[in-house]
Amino acid sequence: MVAAIRPRPYPTLIVLAGIAAFGFGLLTMLLRAPAPGAHAQGAVPSECPNTTPEGCPITFEVPALAIINDPAMVHTWLVDVPEGQDFSAAAANLPADFELSVYGPDGTLIALSNRPGYQDEILNITNVGAGTYSLVVDSPGGDWSNDAYTVLATTATLIEAPFDPYGNPSQYILAY
């Protein structure tokens, strides 16, 4: 006598549940809107050649791209800060070991960031007066690259990315 084999309903039920979950996940992903307050603004290549000692003007919240392709090159970015405005400065997506310095309207060094390797250089500047501040990007070790870095001055407080022991470039993180 041959025993009849009955199919079990469980495998079919599991497959249908998996298809339903996949469809729900796909629908959620397609209909999901950006988080409230989220915005991204692409960095644009700077139209200022940054070869003059006076520097190139930048605007808060507008990232710019620039290239340091000569070991002796120093880039100076100028940002106008209103009275009582705290701000942050970042040199990010670094293709070489660059440093970032911030100088006050009178030319005094206010802050310096010289993290090792390709890590983002981030400075938060507080309790400053009104005036034109200089953000200086250079490489004391003579590093250079044909790839662009990003410079940003923002009124948001920037959070430093965690240290990457492999020296991979990190991204700056805006706190808004």
C-alpha positions as CSV (number, residue, x, y, z in Angstrom):
1,M,0.0,0.0,0.0
2,V,1.3,3.4,-0.9
3,A,0.8,6.3,1.5
4,A,-0.7,9.4,0.1
5,I,1.5,12.5,0.5
6,R,-0.5,15.6,1.4
7,P,1.2,19.0,0.7
8,R,1.5,21.0,3.8
9,P,0.0,24.5,3.7
10,Y,2.9,26.2,5.6
11,P,5.4,26.7,2.7
12,T,2.8,28.4,0.6
13,L,1.8,30.6,3.5
14,I,5.4,31.6,4.2
15,V,6.0,32.5,0.5
16,L,2.8,34.6,0.4
17,A,3.8,36.4,3.7
18,G,7.3,37.1,2.2
19,I,5.8,38.5,-1.0
20,A,3.4,40.7,1.0
21,A,6.2,42.0,3.2
22,F,8.4,42.8,0.2
23,G,5.5,44.6,-1.5
24,F,4.8,46.6,1.7
25,G,8.5,47.5,2.0
26,L,8.7,48.6,-1.6
27,L,5.6,50.7,-1.4
28,T,6.9,52.4,1.8
29,M,10.2,53.2,0.2
30,L,8.5,54.7,-2.9
31,L,6.1,56.8,-0.9
32,R,8.5,57.9,1.8
33,A,9.2,61.6,1.8
34,P,12.5,63.2,3.1
35,A,12.7,63.8,6.8
36,P,11.2,67.1,8.0
37,G,13.8,69.9,7.7
38,A,16.2,67.7,5.6
39,H,17.8,69.4,2.7
40,A,20.8,69.0,0.6
41,Q,22.7,71.5,-1.4
42,G,25.4,70.4,-3.8
43,A,28.7,72.0,-3.7
44,V,29.6,74.0,-6.7
45,P,33.1,74.7,-8.1
46,S,34.3,78.0,-6.9
47,E,34.5,80.7,-9.6
48,C,37.1,82.5,-7.6
49,P,40.6,81.3,-8.6
50,N,41.8,81.7,-5.0
51,T,45.2,82.9,-6.2
52,T,45.0,86.4,-4.7
53,P,46.1,87.1,-1.1
54,E,42.7,88.8,-0.5
55,G,40.8,85.5,-0.7
56,C,37.5,84.4,-2.1
57,P,34.1,85.3,-0.6
58,I,31.8,82.5,0.4
59,T,28.3,82.6,1.8
60,F,26.9,80.8,4.9
61,E,25.3,77.5,4.1
62,V,26.7,77.3,0.5
63,P,29.5,74.8,0.1
64,A,32.1,75.4,-2.5
65,L,34.6,73.1,-4.2
66,A,38.3,73.9,-4.8
67,I,41.5,72.2,-5.7
68,I,44.9,72.6,-4.1
69,N,47.2,71.1,-6.8
70,D,50.5,72.8,-5.8
71,P,52.4,72.1,-2.6
72,A,52.8,75.8,-1.9
73,M,49.2,76.8,-2.5
74,V,47.1,78.3,0.3
75,H,43.3,79.0,-0.1
76,T,41.7,81.8,1.8
77,W,37.9,82.0,2.0
78,L,36.2,85.1,3.4
79,V,32.9,85.0,5.3
80,D,31.0,88.0,6.6
81,V,29.7,87.3,10.1
82,P,27.0,89.5,11.7
83,E,27.3,90.6,15.4
84,G,26.8,87.8,17.9
85,Q,26.6,85.0,15.3
86,D,28.3,81.7,16.1
87,F,29.4,79.7,13.1
88,S,31.2,76.6,12.0
89,A,33.7,76.1,9.3
90,A,34.6,72.8,7.6
91,A,37.1,71.6,5.0
92,A,35.6,68.2,4.0
93,N,36.0,65.4,1.6
94,L,39.7,66.0,1.7
95,P,41.8,64.3,-1.0
96,A,45.1,65.1,0.9
97,D,46.2,65.9,4.4
98,F,45.0,69.6,4.6
99,E,44.5,71.8,7.7
100,L,41.9,74.5,8.4
101,S,42.5,77.7,10.2
102,V,40.1,80.6,11.1
103,Y,41.4,84.1,11.5
104,G,39.4,87.0,12.9
105,P,38.8,90.4,11.2
106,D,42.0,91.7,12.8
107,G,44.1,88.8,11.4
108,T,44.4,87.0,14.7
109,L,44.3,83.2,14.7
110,I,41.1,82.1,16.4
111,A,41.1,78.3,15.8
112,L,43.1,75.6,14.0
113,S,42.2,72.0,13.0
114,N,44.9,69.7,11.8
115,R,43.6,66.2,12.1
116,P,45.8,63.4,10.6
117,G,45.2,62.0,7.2
118,Y,42.1,62.7,5.1
119,Q,39.8,63.4,8.0
120,D,37.4,66.4,7.8
121,E,38.7,69.5,9.4
122,I,35.9,71.0,11.5
123,L,35.9,74.1,13.7
124,N,33.0,75.6,15.8
125,I,33.5,79.3,16.5
126,T,31.6,80.9,19.3
127,N,31.3,84.4,20.9
128,V,32.7,86.4,18.0
129,G,32.1,89.9,16.9
130,A,30.9,91.1,13.5
131,G,33.4,91.2,10.6
132,T,35.0,89.4,7.8
133,Y,36.6,86.1,9.0
134,S,39.2,84.2,7.0
135,L,39.0,80.4,6.6
136,V,42.4,79.2,5.4
137,V,42.9,75.8,3.9
138,D,46.5,74.6,3.2
139,S,48.9,71.7,3.8
140,P,51.8,72.3,6.1
141,G,53.3,69.0,4.9
142,G,53.1,70.1,1.2
143,D,50.3,67.7,0.3
144,W,48.3,68.4,-2.9
145,S,45.8,66.7,-5.1
146,N,44.1,67.1,-8.5
147,D,40.8,66.3,-6.7
148,A,38.5,68.9,-5.1
149,Y,37.8,69.4,-1.5
150,T,34.6,71.0,0.0
151,V,34.7,74.1,2.1
152,L,31.6,75.2,4.1
153,A,30.8,78.0,6.5
154,T,27.5,77.4,8.3
155,T,25.5,78.8,11.2
156,A,24.7,75.3,12.3
157,T,26.9,73.5,14.7
158,L,28.9,70.8,12.9
159,I,29.5,67.5,14.5
160,E,32.8,65.8,14.0
161,A,32.7,62.5,12.3
162,P,34.2,59.6,14.2
163,F,37.9,58.8,13.7
164,D,38.6,56.4,10.9
165,P,41.8,54.4,11.6
166,Y,42.1,53.6,7.9
167,G,42.3,57.3,6.9
168,N,39.3,57.2,4.7
169,P,37.6,60.5,3.9
170,S,34.7,61.3,6.1
171,Q,31.6,63.4,5.5
172,Y,30.7,66.4,7.5
173,I,27.4,66.0,9.4
174,L,25.0,69.0,9.7
175,A,23.1,69.1,12.9
176,Y,19.8,70.2,11.2
